[in-house]
């Protein structure tokens, strides 16, 4: 099947404006601005079943419909902070198929009547930001951005904004704080960004992959999109496959594709033909799926099915863990990450990740006792449901499921 | 020389991206600009940025302290930032780091004797399929180096040394 998002893999040079245009580029945006009302655009996206690809899976059109029309101006922000360990899809989209992403930003902006949109990129994407700046300039030159677009009174400006190395800025309210020139710390919600966002104004924040779907949904219709994937999870998804597989990389597949197909057909199987021990379907924030039965691999990857395995699909950053990996090592790695990235605003996360990291280190170093394993589980569970944003919650997922599903790995490294 | 006199065009361009009543938003891009040449932010540079966007020096310092890509201390000319997070570690990043340290004769966090390279372990760089991976942060911005080996890294270091001369 031809790609919908990673179209640069089928169409060479689609990162060049004339090539993108020749392949139907900007027709959807032009048609929206000249022939459709903003609310009609939102309805098409709503009916397509598109859900947010950043991890939360919130229905995109529904989010757009929440924009507060009594408070102006409106903003659209593309979340290109991509920082989840195991996720590397947005970068490939922006490098390979930048105009489809930017057209998605433009359509979203029109749908919520925003005249300014920002693309928030993680600071490490320095070269990519320069590249997108060039692409934005080309769009302005060609009349796809700027004042009075296509002879209407709709105007739109697009800007990039670079973060500076903080995982938490992927959280949408922390991201907005960061654009405002502050430390990236999440806000207390509600209010949510569609009513109180950037500079306190109604704002829609969407992930890069989510927005990149939009031009083709508009061009081909909601039904076309809905017919792909599963009833609960419409469309295609880019699965970032990493860890102990032969061919790691991004694979664009319909929702509902099985883990087996992803790992074995596309990923070439496990390195050295070892057995899959666990799967983390949502990067470092994942619960650890126990693969003790081959049948687990036949589970379809959609939001509902993955939940039956006691995990969330999230951003679909599938990290494959083989039988040679011990979970005490793995959990020490993930906890170290979250301890470093905790923003420090709320106590359960700041203190919880700190104490968890002491425990995981001690366990991994062989200095711990069985009671420390129990204590680690208690600390993690005490944090759950008490943190200001999802980061704190995420930091506990691998810990809790690691101990509960792979307890032997911990007990064999502790002192008797 | 001050930022405004040295980079008037860049400062103006950065400020133009944000609503005039929210010029505080320009603080992050201005800090990158101020850090460009020395590789770290001097107190004077932070004071100037504070003045341009009309916030206190304390606010600027808080931002510099919060984000990992801003630095308030002079280190090597290039920061070599190797990802050692879980997905990279599953593909040999820890071993790569160990071998690199041995080759450079320094530990993680240290700088080579010639002042060219500071070696750092960092969090995920969104290139998990191309491990071992690191970025170099230096006078020419941030660059990715993917699917690296120690040999190729040593070649890169030699090239950086030849290109820029000895770094103080």
Interface residues (C-beta under 8 A of the other chain):
Chain A: X82 X83 X84 X85 X86 X87 X88 X90 X91 X122 X123 X124 X125 X126 X127 X159 X161 X162 X163 X164 X165 X166 X167 X178 X179 X180 X181 X182 X183 X184 X199 X240 X241 X242 X243 X244 X248 X249 X250 X283 X284 X317 X319 X321 X325 X330 X333 X334 X337 X340 X341 X343
Chain B: X17 X19 X22 X24 X25 X26 X27 X28 X29 X31 X32 X53 X55 X59 X62 X63 X66 X67 X68 X69 X70 X85 X86 X87 X89 X90 X91 X122 X123 X124 X125 X126 X127 X128 X129 X135 X141 X142 X143 X144
